[in-house]
Amino acid sequence: MSKAIIAGKEYEIPEITFEEICRLEENGIYLLNMDPKQRNVATILRGLVAWIMDVEPAAASMAIQKHIEDGGNILDVFEPVQEAIRESGFFGEKKPKVQKMPQDHQGRQNRKRNTNRSRN
């Protein structure tokens, strides 16, 4: 699970599920199009920090202020969230399909051969 350090404290980033994506979008945070170069980066950052810390936006603003005063930058939050998105079950890499065993293929081939013979 990804973690973010905000104002000197480490927070686990909640699992990114479809429901969480919807909750964030309702608050103006669009994970699908997240880009630190967006115009409303402060609002997005505050929303992400509030979500990660599970606090109200005003408390998130104070944590961000302290984080920046202590030498941190906004990428300290964006980068772990982007990592969490990549690792999430919703956005993550597709899981490999179950590989069939050779005996599974052999049975299928035998059936095809038998059907071909009956047609002749």
C-alpha positions as CSV (number, residue, x, y, z in Angstrom):
1,M,0.0,0.0,0.0
2,S,1.3,3.5,-0.9
3,K,2.1,6.0,1.8
4,A,2.4,9.8,1.8
5,I,4.4,11.9,4.3
6,I,2.5,15.1,5.1
7,A,3.8,17.6,7.6
8,G,6.3,15.0,8.9
9,K,3.7,12.3,9.5
10,E,3.3,9.2,7.4
11,Y,-0.2,8.3,6.2
12,E,-1.4,5.2,4.3
13,I,-3.3,6.1,1.1
14,P,-6.7,4.5,1.2
15,E,-7.4,1.8,-1.4
16,I,-8.5,3.4,-4.6
17,T,-11.8,1.8,-5.5
18,F,-14.5,2.9,-7.8
19,E,-16.5,4.2,-4.9
20,E,-13.5,6.3,-3.6
21,I,-13.0,7.7,-7.1
22,C,-16.7,8.8,-7.2
23,R,-16.4,10.3,-3.7
24,L,-13.3,12.3,-4.8
25,E,-15.0,13.4,-8.0
26,E,-17.9,14.7,-6.0
27,N,-15.4,16.9,-4.1
28,G,-13.7,18.1,-7.3
29,I,-10.8,15.7,-7.4
30,Y,-10.5,13.8,-10.7
31,L,-8.0,11.0,-10.3
32,L,-8.5,10.0,-13.9
33,N,-7.1,13.3,-15.1
34,M,-4.9,14.3,-12.2
35,D,-2.0,16.5,-13.3
36,P,0.0,18.8,-11.0
37,K,0.0,21.5,-13.8
38,Q,-3.8,22.0,-13.5
39,R,-5.0,25.4,-12.6
40,N,-6.8,24.3,-9.5
41,V,-3.9,22.3,-8.1
42,A,-4.3,23.8,-4.6
43,T,-7.9,22.7,-4.3
44,I,-7.0,19.2,-5.7
45,L,-4.1,19.0,-3.2
46,R,-6.2,20.0,-0.3
47,G,-8.9,17.4,-1.3
48,L,-6.3,14.6,-1.6
49,V,-4.8,15.4,1.7
50,A,-8.2,15.6,3.4
51,W,-9.0,12.2,1.9
52,I,-5.7,10.7,2.9
53,M,-5.8,12.1,6.4
54,D,-9.6,11.6,6.7
55,V,-10.1,15.2,7.9
56,E,-12.0,18.2,6.9
57,P,-10.5,20.5,4.2
58,A,-9.5,23.2,6.7
59,A,-7.4,20.7,8.7
60,A,-5.9,19.5,5.4
61,S,-5.0,23.1,4.5
62,M,-3.2,23.5,7.9
63,A,-1.3,20.3,7.3
64,I,-0.2,21.4,3.8
65,Q,0.9,24.8,5.2
66,K,3.0,23.1,7.8
67,H,4.4,20.6,5.2
68,I,5.5,23.4,2.9
69,E,6.9,25.5,5.8
70,D,9.0,22.4,6.8
71,G,10.5,22.2,3.3
72,G,8.1,19.8,1.6
73,N,6.5,20.3,-1.8
74,I,3.2,19.4,-3.4
75,L,4.8,16.5,-5.4
76,D,5.3,14.7,-2.0
77,V,1.5,14.1,-2.1
78,F,0.9,13.7,-5.8
79,E,3.5,11.1,-6.5
80,P,2.4,8.6,-3.8
81,V,-1.2,9.0,-5.0
82,Q,-0.2,8.3,-8.6
83,E,1.7,5.2,-7.4
84,A,-1.5,4.1,-5.5
85,I,-3.5,4.5,-8.7
86,R,-1.1,2.3,-10.6
87,E,-1.2,-0.3,-7.8
88,S,-4.9,-0.3,-7.2
89,G,-7.2,-3.1,-8.2
90,F,-9.3,-0.7,-10.2
91,F,-6.6,0.9,-12.2
92,G,-3.8,-1.7,-11.7
93,E,-2.3,-3.9,-14.3
94,K,-4.5,-6.7,-15.5
95,K,-3.9,-9.9,-13.6
96,P,-2.5,-12.7,-15.8
97,K,-5.0,-15.2,-17.0
98,V,-4.8,-18.6,-15.5
99,Q,-2.6,-20.6,-17.6
100,K,-4.1,-23.9,-18.8
101,M,-2.2,-27.0,-18.2
102,P,-1.0,-29.2,-21.1
103,Q,-3.6,-31.9,-20.3
104,D,-6.4,-29.3,-20.7
105,H,-5.2,-28.6,-24.3
106,Q,-4.8,-32.3,-25.1
107,G,-8.4,-33.1,-24.3
108,R,-9.6,-30.3,-26.6
109,Q,-7.3,-31.5,-29.4
110,N,-8.6,-35.0,-29.1
111,R,-12.2,-33.9,-29.4
112,K,-11.4,-31.9,-32.5
113,R,-9.7,-34.9,-34.1
114,N,-12.6,-37.1,-33.3
115,T,-15.1,-34.6,-34.8
116,N,-13.0,-34.3,-38.0
117,R,-13.0,-38.1,-38.4
118,S,-16.8,-38.4,-38.1
119,R,-17.3,-35.8,-40.9
120,N,-15.4,-37.8,-43.4
